[in-house]
Amino acid sequence: MSTYYDPKDLKKFGNIEEFQKPLADKFFDYYGEVFKEGALTAREKALIALAVSHAVQCPYCIDAYTGDTLKKGCSEAEMMEAVHVAAAIRGGASLVHGVQMMNKVKKMTM
């Protein structure tokens, strides 16, 4: 069965330089710097990336960071908790925008 997102395409990520090498080089340099150890450990960054991957719903990122967090020693419980954090923030962001609707309703019905 074929899927819209072909898992094999994840291995082709580096090929984005084919059509625009200077910008790809800048991106990959930046990406590499971001994921280096710093104020956050590489393990913490991997968990953040896993959570963000779910928030932005990128199947390639989910695959990549699921593997990366496992390699960095994260447990299934930690990984799922990170996903729940992403879900809570995403859900909360939708709900807080309900205030805009409420303000508009109050304005229109006054």
N, C-alpha and C positions, 0 to 999 in steps of 0.2 A: 504494500500500500504506500503510495506517495503522500507526502504532506507538503503543505505550503512552505513550511520552514524545514529545509533539509538539514538534518544534523551534521552531514558532511561539510556543509558550508561554513561551519564554525572554524574549521581548519584553514579556510580560505581567507580569513580575516586580514591577514597580512597582505593579501593581494589588493587591498584598497589603494595601495600606492600606484597601481598600474595606470590609473587615469589621472592621478595628481600627486606625484611623489613628494614635492616640497611640503604640501599640507599634511600628507600622511606621515612624513618624517616628524613634523612638528607635533602632531597628535601622539605618535608613539613615544617620542621623547617625554612629552608631558605625562602621558599615561604611566610610563616607567617611573618617573619621579614621584607621582602621586602614590604609587603602591610600595615605595621604599619604606623601610622602618623609619619612624619619626616619633612625633608625640603619641601616635597610635602604633601598635604593633601590626605586623603584616597579617597576623591572625585576626585582629580586630577589624582591620580594613577589609579582609575577605568576608567577614560576617556582614559588615555594612554593605558591601557590594552585593552580597546574596539578597539582602533585604531590598535594596534599591532595584535589583533585577526583577524582583516580584512586583514592586510598585510600578515600574515602567513596563512590565509584562514582556520582557525580552527573553524568548526561549533559549537563545544562544547564550546569553549572560547567565541564565538560570543553570544551564548545563555546565558552563565554565566554572561558575563560582560554587556550585554544589561540589564539584570535584576538588576545587581549590580549598574550600573550607575543610573537607575531609582530609586532604593531604596535610593541612595545617593543624590537625588534631581536634577539630571541633566535633562535638557530639551531635547526634540526631536531635536531641532535645534543644541544644543551643541553636542549631540551624532552624528548627521549627519556631522557636521563640523569636528569632530574628524576623522570620516571615510574618509572624503575628504582629510584631511591632510595625512592620511596613503596612500591614492590613489596617491596623488601628489608626495610623497616621493618615492613610489614604481615605478611610471611612470618615474620620474626623474632619478632614479637609472638605469632603462633600457636605457633611452636615453643617459645618460652620458657615458655608456659603448660603445655607438656608436663612441666615440672618438677613441677607440681601433681599430674599423673597419676602420675608416678614416685614422688612422696612417698606418695601414697595406696596405690599397689601395695605399696610397701615396708612400710607400716604394716599393711596387711591380710594380708600374707604372712609377717609375723614371728611 
